[in-house]
Amino acid sequence: MSTANRVSFETSSVAQTRAFGKRLARLLRAGDVVLLQGPLGAGKTALTQGIGEGLGHESQVTSPTFILMAAHLGEGDQPSLYHADLYRLTDPQEVEELRLEDQAGDGVLVVEWPERALEELPAEHLLIVLETNPDEPNARKLTCVASGVRYQQLLDGLQARR
């Protein structure tokens, strides 16, 4: 993969991480897949909250750890937000059985902990790796990696909105 498919951003607070999600949401459309990878407490849910706000969803986005996937249904032209959390799954077959891509066809699919079963998720996606900084507890490095032409367009859009 060339470095052109990879762009990093930095945030210094939870509010900035949410704002990044809102900015990303303005570029998303139904059928898009965003994978969020990072340790516990890295800000995956905060980023998803920003995506939900940016898509116009008023309902509170929380981590769906115990239900696996939460659906925030859109109204009118507003795309739905499907938020999956694979943290509790240990077998890639479990992820395949969820049929996430099929369930989320009319909206944006955001998946936390995709490394649990990457091979069962869509090959084309935007991966965002969230890294923490032990010296600055609220700082985050968000490395966005595009897999596919559509997601390269998303990266280009994010860079243009810096």
C-alpha positions as CSV (number, residue, x, y, z in Angstrom):
1,M,0.0,0.0,0.0
2,S,1.4,3.4,-0.9
3,T,1.6,6.2,1.7
4,A,-1.0,8.1,-0.4
5,N,-3.6,5.7,1.0
6,R,-2.7,6.7,4.5
7,V,-3.2,10.0,6.3
8,S,-2.8,10.9,10.0
9,F,-4.7,13.4,12.1
10,E,-4.3,14.4,15.7
11,T,-6.8,15.4,18.3
12,S,-6.2,16.7,21.8
13,S,-9.5,16.1,23.4
14,V,-12.7,13.9,23.3
15,A,-14.5,16.9,21.8
16,Q,-12.0,17.1,19.0
17,T,-12.2,13.4,18.3
18,R,-16.0,13.8,18.1
19,A,-15.6,16.8,15.8
20,F,-13.4,14.7,13.5
21,G,-16.2,12.1,13.4
22,K,-18.7,14.9,12.4
23,R,-16.3,16.1,9.7
24,L,-16.0,12.5,8.4
25,A,-19.7,12.0,8.5
26,R,-20.3,14.8,6.0
27,L,-18.4,12.7,3.4
28,L,-20.1,9.4,4.2
29,R,-23.0,7.9,2.3
30,A,-25.1,4.7,2.5
31,G,-23.0,1.6,1.9
32,D,-19.8,3.1,3.4
33,V,-17.8,1.0,5.9
34,V,-15.6,2.5,8.6
35,L,-13.5,0.2,10.8
36,L,-12.2,1.6,14.1
37,Q,-9.1,-0.1,15.7
38,G,-7.5,0.9,18.9
39,P,-7.1,-0.2,22.6
40,L,-9.8,0.2,25.2
41,G,-10.4,3.9,25.9
42,A,-8.8,5.1,22.7
43,G,-11.9,7.0,21.6
44,K,-13.6,4.6,19.1
45,T,-17.0,5.3,20.6
46,A,-16.4,9.0,20.8
47,L,-15.5,9.0,17.2
48,T,-18.7,7.1,16.4
49,Q,-20.7,9.6,18.4
50,G,-19.3,12.3,16.2
51,I,-20.2,10.3,13.1
52,G,-23.8,9.9,14.4
53,E,-24.1,13.6,15.1
54,G,-22.7,14.5,11.7
55,L,-25.2,12.2,10.0
56,G,-27.9,14.0,11.9
57,H,-28.9,11.4,14.4
58,E,-30.2,12.8,17.7
59,S,-30.2,9.5,19.6
60,Q,-27.2,8.9,21.9
61,V,-24.6,6.6,20.4
62,T,-23.1,4.2,23.0
63,S,-20.9,1.2,22.7
64,P,-22.9,-1.8,21.6
65,T,-20.5,-4.3,23.3
66,F,-23.3,-6.4,24.8
67,I,-25.7,-6.3,21.9
68,L,-23.0,-6.5,19.1
69,M,-24.8,-4.0,16.8
70,A,-26.9,-0.9,17.4
71,A,-29.0,0.5,14.6
72,H,-29.7,4.3,14.5
73,L,-32.3,4.5,11.7
74,G,-32.3,7.4,9.3
75,E,-35.3,9.4,8.2
76,G,-35.8,10.7,4.7
77,D,-32.5,11.1,2.9
78,Q,-30.5,10.7,6.2
79,P,-28.5,7.4,6.1
80,S,-28.9,5.0,8.9
81,L,-25.9,4.4,11.2
82,Y,-25.1,0.8,12.1
83,H,-22.6,0.6,14.9
84,A,-21.0,-2.9,15.6
85,D,-18.7,-3.8,18.4
86,L,-16.8,-7.1,17.9
87,Y,-14.9,-7.0,21.2
88,R,-16.6,-10.0,22.8
89,L,-16.4,-12.2,19.7
90,T,-13.5,-14.7,19.5
91,D,-14.3,-16.7,16.4
92,P,-14.4,-15.1,12.9
93,Q,-17.3,-17.4,12.1
94,E,-19.4,-15.5,14.6
95,V,-18.8,-12.3,12.7
96,E,-19.7,-13.9,9.4
97,E,-23.0,-15.1,10.9
98,L,-23.8,-11.5,11.8
99,R,-23.9,-10.6,8.1
100,L,-23.0,-7.0,9.0
101,E,-22.6,-5.7,5.4
102,D,-26.0,-7.1,4.4
103,Q,-27.7,-5.7,7.5
104,A,-26.2,-2.2,7.0
105,G,-26.7,-1.9,3.2
106,D,-29.0,1.2,3.6
107,G,-26.6,3.1,5.9
108,V,-23.1,3.6,7.2
109,L,-21.5,0.7,8.9
110,V,-19.0,1.5,11.7
111,V,-17.2,-1.5,13.3
112,E,-15.2,-1.3,16.5
113,W,-12.5,-4.1,17.0
114,P,-12.4,-5.2,13.3
115,E,-9.2,-7.1,14.0
116,R,-11.4,-9.8,15.6
117,A,-12.4,-11.0,12.1
118,L,-10.9,-8.7,9.4
119,E,-11.3,-11.4,6.7
120,E,-15.1,-11.4,7.3
121,L,-15.5,-7.7,6.8
122,P,-15.7,-5.9,3.5
123,A,-12.4,-5.7,1.6
124,E,-13.0,-2.1,0.7
125,H,-13.3,0.2,3.7
126,L,-11.8,3.1,5.6
127,L,-9.7,1.9,8.6
128,I,-9.1,4.4,11.3
129,V,-6.4,3.3,13.8
130,L,-6.7,5.3,17.1
131,E,-3.5,5.6,19.2
132,T,-3.1,7.0,22.6
133,N,-0.2,9.0,24.0
134,P,0.8,8.1,27.6
135,D,2.2,11.6,28.1
136,E,-1.0,13.3,27.0
137,P,-4.0,11.3,28.1
138,N,-6.5,13.1,25.9
139,A,-4.4,13.2,22.8
140,R,-5.1,10.8,20.0
141,K,-3.4,10.0,16.7
142,L,-5.9,8.9,14.1
143,T,-4.4,7.1,11.2
144,C,-6.8,6.7,8.3
145,V,-6.0,3.9,5.8
146,A,-8.1,3.7,2.6
147,S,-8.8,0.3,0.9
148,G,-10.5,1.0,-2.4
149,V,-11.2,3.9,-4.7
150,R,-14.3,5.2,-2.7
151,Y,-12.2,5.3,0.5
152,Q,-9.3,7.1,-1.2
153,Q,-11.9,9.8,-2.2
154,L,-12.9,10.0,1.5
155,L,-9.3,10.5,2.5
156,D,-8.9,13.2,-0.2
157,G,-12.1,14.9,1.2
158,L,-10.8,14.8,4.8
159,Q,-7.5,16.3,3.7
160,A,-9.3,19.1,1.9
161,R,-11.2,19.9,5.0
162,R,-8.2,20.2,7.3
